[in-house]
Amino acid sequence: MLRNPETAYLVDNEEFDAKLEELGWSPGDLITMSGMYMDRFAYQTEQAIKNWFRNLLEVLFQAAALVVDTIRTFFLIVLSILGPIAFAISVWDGFQSTLTQWLTRYVSVYLWLPVADLFSSMLAKIQSLIIEKDIQMLADPTYIPDTGNTVYIIFMIIGIVGYFTVPTVTGWVIQAGGAGNFTRNVNQAAMKAGNVASAGAGSAAGNIGGQLLKK
């Protein structure tokens, strides 16, 4: 905008004053002058809103990972305290699943940090690619890097949303191949072993009964 003579007065005070000096005091010049003041005020207001929104996104982006890690630590402390209670309750009939549910939740919450670190690594790679592209664009003398551009804002929005989806992703991991399937497979194996044992016992009893009747 500074290189363009038609928009330079919006971003530079000297250009704005110079353009005012070129105008006279005729009614047409006064209307032009009023329009310049209105355009400059509208531009400054727009930039102030963009800066405020960008600063807000930067704060949320920096706080997202910290919020997830803090909540994870709190959940792990609570689950560690309630672990012995869950183990004791699981001894009673009808509460056998308490220990399994506790273990599933503990592993799920524990995985929040590794998944968040993986997402952080992906964001760092994307950010490095954006910076490399800006460095390449600097070869063009007309290119001006702008941290308030659309790509930068979208990048921060992706980071904020991505960090708060970490608990959902870890829930998928546990459901897909975690304690739930492991427990179900153990129960199925135990039922099969019980059926085989019952069949073997019935067969042995039948053979013994038959031999006794023959005698």
C-alpha positions as CSV (number, residue, x, y, z in Angstrom):
1,M,0.0,0.0,0.0
2,L,2.9,2.3,0.6
3,R,4.3,1.7,-2.9
4,N,0.9,2.5,-4.4
5,P,0.4,6.3,-4.7
6,E,-3.4,5.9,-4.4
7,T,-3.2,4.1,-1.0
8,A,0.1,5.4,0.4
9,Y,-1.7,8.1,2.4
10,L,-3.6,5.5,4.3
11,V,-0.5,4.0,5.9
12,D,2.0,6.9,6.0
13,N,1.5,10.3,7.7
14,E,3.9,12.1,5.5
15,E,2.1,11.0,2.4
16,F,-1.2,12.0,3.9
17,D,0.0,15.5,4.8
18,A,1.6,15.9,1.4
19,K,-1.7,15.0,-0.3
20,L,-3.6,17.4,1.9
21,E,-1.2,20.2,0.9
22,E,-1.9,19.5,-2.8
23,L,-5.6,20.2,-2.2
24,G,-7.0,23.7,-2.0
25,W,-10.0,25.1,-0.2
26,S,-12.6,24.8,-2.9
27,P,-15.8,22.8,-2.1
28,G,-14.6,19.9,-4.2
29,D,-11.3,19.8,-2.4
30,L,-13.0,19.9,1.0
31,I,-15.2,17.0,-0.1
32,T,-12.1,15.1,-1.2
33,M,-10.4,16.0,2.1
34,S,-13.3,14.7,4.1
35,G,-13.3,11.5,2.1
36,M,-9.6,11.1,2.8
37,Y,-10.1,11.4,6.5
38,M,-13.0,8.9,6.4
39,D,-11.0,6.4,4.4
40,R,-8.0,6.8,6.7
41,F,-10.2,6.3,9.8
42,A,-11.9,3.3,8.3
43,Y,-8.5,1.8,7.4
44,Q,-7.1,2.4,10.9
45,T,-10.2,0.9,12.4
46,E,-9.9,-2.2,10.2
47,Q,-6.3,-2.7,11.1
48,A,-7.0,-2.3,14.8
49,I,-9.7,-5.0,14.6
50,K,-7.4,-7.3,12.7
51,N,-4.5,-6.7,15.2
52,W,-6.9,-7.4,18.1
53,F,-8.2,-10.6,16.5
54,R,-4.7,-11.8,15.7
55,N,-3.4,-11.1,19.2
56,L,-6.4,-13.0,20.6
57,L,-5.7,-16.0,18.4
58,E,-2.0,-15.9,19.4
59,V,-2.9,-16.0,23.1
60,L,-5.3,-18.9,22.5
61,F,-2.8,-20.7,20.4
62,Q,-0.1,-20.4,23.0
63,A,-2.6,-21.4,25.8
64,A,-4.2,-24.3,24.1
65,A,-1.3,-26.8,24.7
66,L,-0.9,-25.6,28.3
67,V,-4.6,-26.0,29.0
68,V,-4.6,-29.6,27.7
69,D,-1.4,-30.5,29.7
70,T,-2.8,-28.9,32.9
71,I,-6.1,-30.7,32.6
72,R,-4.3,-33.9,31.8
73,T,-2.2,-33.6,35.0
74,F,-5.3,-32.9,37.1
75,F,-7.1,-35.9,35.7
76,L,-4.1,-38.2,36.2
77,I,-3.9,-37.1,39.9
78,V,-7.6,-37.7,40.5
79,L,-7.4,-41.1,38.7
80,S,-4.3,-42.1,40.7
81,I,-6.1,-41.3,43.9
82,L,-9.2,-43.2,42.9
83,G,-7.3,-46.2,41.5
84,P,-7.2,-48.2,44.8
85,I,-10.9,-47.4,45.4
86,A,-11.8,-48.7,41.9
87,F,-9.7,-51.9,42.5
88,A,-11.5,-52.5,45.8
89,I,-15.0,-51.9,44.4
90,S,-14.2,-54.3,41.4
91,V,-14.0,-57.2,43.9
92,W,-17.8,-57.1,44.5
93,D,-20.2,-58.8,42.2
94,G,-21.7,-56.4,39.6
95,F,-18.7,-54.0,39.8
96,Q,-16.1,-56.1,37.9
97,S,-16.0,-53.5,35.1
98,T,-15.0,-50.7,37.4
99,L,-11.3,-51.6,37.3
100,T,-11.4,-52.0,33.5
101,Q,-13.1,-48.6,33.1
102,W,-10.6,-47.0,35.4
103,L,-7.6,-48.4,33.5
104,T,-9.1,-47.4,30.1
105,R,-9.6,-43.8,31.3
106,Y,-6.1,-43.6,32.8
107,V,-4.4,-44.8,29.7
108,S,-6.6,-42.5,27.5
109,V,-5.7,-39.4,29.6
110,Y,-2.0,-40.5,29.8
111,L,-1.9,-40.5,26.0
112,W,-3.0,-36.8,25.8
113,L,0.6,-35.6,26.0
114,P,2.2,-37.9,23.4
115,V,-0.6,-37.1,20.9
116,A,-0.3,-33.3,21.7
117,D,3.4,-33.5,21.1
118,L,2.8,-35.3,17.8
119,F,0.4,-32.5,16.7
120,S,2.9,-29.9,17.8
121,S,5.6,-31.4,15.7
122,M,3.2,-31.3,12.7
123,L,2.4,-27.7,13.3
124,A,6.2,-26.8,13.6
125,K,6.8,-28.5,10.2
126,I,3.9,-26.5,8.6
127,Q,5.2,-23.3,10.2
128,S,8.7,-23.9,8.9
129,L,7.4,-24.5,5.4
130,I,5.5,-21.2,5.6
131,I,8.6,-19.4,6.7
132,E,10.6,-21.0,3.8
133,K,8.0,-19.9,1.3
134,D,8.2,-16.3,2.7
135,I,12.0,-16.4,2.4
136,Q,11.7,-17.4,-1.2
137,M,9.1,-14.7,-1.9
138,L,11.5,-12.1,-0.5
139,A,13.4,-12.4,-3.7
140,D,10.6,-10.4,-5.3
141,P,11.2,-6.7,-4.4
142,T,7.5,-6.0,-4.4
143,Y,6.7,-8.7,-1.8
144,I,6.1,-7.6,1.8
145,P,5.7,-10.3,4.5
146,D,2.6,-9.7,6.6
147,T,1.9,-11.6,9.8
148,G,-1.7,-10.6,9.7
149,N,-2.4,-12.4,6.4
150,T,-5.1,-15.0,6.0
151,V,-2.7,-18.0,6.0
152,Y,-1.2,-17.0,9.4
153,I,-4.7,-16.7,10.9
154,I,-5.9,-20.0,9.5
155,F,-2.7,-21.7,10.8
156,M,-3.5,-20.5,14.4
157,I,-7.1,-21.5,14.1
158,I,-6.1,-25.0,13.0
159,G,-3.7,-25.2,16.0
160,I,-6.3,-24.1,18.5
161,V,-8.9,-26.5,17.2
162,G,-6.4,-29.3,16.9
163,Y,-5.1,-29.1,20.5
164,F,-8.7,-29.3,21.9
165,T,-9.4,-32.5,19.8
166,V,-6.5,-34.4,21.4
167,P,-8.8,-36.0,24.1
168,T,-11.1,-37.2,21.3
169,V,-8.2,-38.7,19.3
170,T,-6.9,-40.6,22.3
171,G,-10.4,-41.9,23.0
172,W,-10.4,-43.4,19.5
173,V,-7.0,-45.0,20.1
174,I,-8.2,-46.7,23.3
175,Q,-11.5,-47.9,21.7
176,A,-9.7,-49.1,18.6
177,G,-7.0,-51.2,20.2
178,G,-6.9,-50.6,23.9
179,A,-8.2,-52.0,27.1
180,G,-11.7,-52.5,25.8
181,N,-10.8,-55.0,23.1
182,F,-8.1,-56.5,25.3
183,T,-10.7,-57.2,28.1
184,R,-13.2,-58.6,25.6
185,N,-10.7,-60.9,24.1
186,V,-9.7,-62.2,27.5
187,N,-13.3,-62.8,28.5
188,Q,-13.9,-64.7,25.2
189,A,-10.8,-66.8,25.7
190,A,-12.0,-67.5,29.3
191,M,-15.4,-68.6,28.1
192,K,-14.0,-70.8,25.4
193,A,-11.6,-72.4,28.0
194,G,-14.6,-72.9,30.3
195,N,-16.7,-74.5,27.6
196,V,-13.8,-76.9,26.7
197,A,-13.2,-77.8,30.3
198,S,-17.0,-78.5,30.8
199,A,-17.1,-80.6,27.7
200,G,-14.1,-82.6,28.8
201,A,-15.5,-83.1,32.2
202,G,-18.8,-84.2,30.8
203,S,-17.1,-86.6,28.4
204,A,-15.0,-88.1,31.2
205,A,-18.0,-88.5,33.5
206,G,-19.9,-90.2,30.7
207,N,-17.1,-92.7,30.1
208,I,-16.7,-93.5,33.7
209,G,-20.4,-94.0,34.1
210,G,-20.5,-96.3,31.1
211,Q,-17.7,-98.4,32.4
212,L,-19.3,-98.7,35.8
213,L,-22.6,-99.9,34.2
214,K,-20.7,-102.5,32.3
215,K,-19.1,-103.9,35.4
